[in-house]
Amino acid sequence: MVLDCKHVWDHISGYLDGGLDPELLREVQRHLDHCEICSAVLDSTRNILVLTADDRTFTLPVGFSERLHARLEKAFLEGLTTDA
């Protein structure tokens, strides 16, 4: 069985949890050994899990939320004008 990227992405969670059967685990690992994109998806998913499991909280600077929303809106509007 040869897995493509979409199939590997479907099994990332099971891979990280150790819940894949041995044959599927070997195939996912074989794919990850040679696919930079899927390896990056795996690393990103692992990082998200680590960050969400961290119970520390951080105080954001005053006005951070407003600046973030303004930047997101600007990027969104710029994307609309370049897609046209």
C-alpha positions as CSV (number, residue, x, y, z in Angstrom):
1,M,0.0,0.0,0.0
2,V,1.3,3.4,-0.9
3,L,-0.1,6.4,0.8
4,D,-0.4,9.9,-0.7
5,C,-0.3,13.1,1.3
6,K,-4.1,13.3,1.9
7,H,-4.2,9.8,3.4
8,V,-1.2,10.6,5.6
9,W,-2.9,13.8,6.9
10,D,-6.0,11.7,7.7
11,H,-3.8,9.6,10.0
12,I,-1.6,12.3,11.6
13,S,-3.6,12.2,14.9
14,G,-3.5,8.4,15.1
15,Y,0.2,8.5,14.4
16,L,0.8,11.0,17.2
17,D,-1.4,9.1,19.6
18,G,0.2,5.7,18.7
19,G,-3.1,4.4,17.6
20,L,-2.3,3.1,14.2
21,D,-2.0,-0.6,13.4
22,P,1.6,-1.7,12.7
23,E,1.2,-1.9,8.9
24,L,-0.4,1.5,8.6
25,L,2.2,2.9,10.9
26,R,5.0,1.6,8.7
27,E,3.4,3.1,5.6
28,V,2.8,6.5,7.3
29,Q,6.4,6.5,8.6
30,R,7.8,5.6,5.1
31,H,5.8,8.5,3.6
32,L,7.0,10.9,6.3
33,D,10.6,9.9,5.8
34,H,10.5,11.2,2.2
35,C,7.8,13.9,2.2
36,E,8.9,17.3,3.5
37,I,5.3,18.7,3.3
38,C,3.8,15.9,5.4
39,S,6.7,16.1,7.8
40,A,6.0,19.8,8.2
41,V,2.3,19.1,8.8
42,L,3.3,16.5,11.5
43,D,5.7,19.0,13.2
44,S,3.0,21.7,13.1
45,T,0.4,19.4,14.5
46,R,2.7,18.3,17.3
47,N,3.6,21.9,18.1
48,I,-0.1,22.9,18.3
49,L,-0.7,20.0,20.7
50,V,2.2,21.1,22.9
51,L,1.0,24.7,22.9
52,T,-2.6,23.9,23.7
53,A,-1.6,21.6,26.5
54,D,0.5,24.4,28.0
55,D,-1.6,25.9,30.8
56,R,0.4,29.1,31.0
57,T,-1.3,32.3,30.2
58,F,0.2,35.4,28.7
59,T,-0.9,39.0,29.1
60,L,-1.1,40.7,25.7
61,P,0.0,44.4,25.3
62,V,-2.8,47.0,25.4
63,G,-4.3,47.4,21.9
64,F,-3.0,44.0,20.6
65,S,-6.4,42.7,19.7
66,E,-7.3,45.8,17.7
67,R,-4.0,45.9,15.9
68,L,-4.3,42.2,15.0
69,H,-7.9,42.6,13.7
70,A,-6.8,45.7,11.6
71,R,-3.9,43.8,10.1
72,L,-6.1,40.8,9.3
73,E,-8.7,43.0,7.7
74,K,-6.0,44.8,5.6
75,A,-4.5,41.4,4.5
76,F,-8.0,40.1,3.6
77,L,-8.9,43.2,1.6
78,E,-5.5,43.2,-0.2
79,G,-6.2,39.5,-1.0
80,L,-9.5,40.4,-2.6
81,T,-8.0,43.0,-4.8
82,T,-5.2,40.8,-6.0
83,D,-7.6,37.9,-6.8
84,A,-9.7,40.0,-9.1
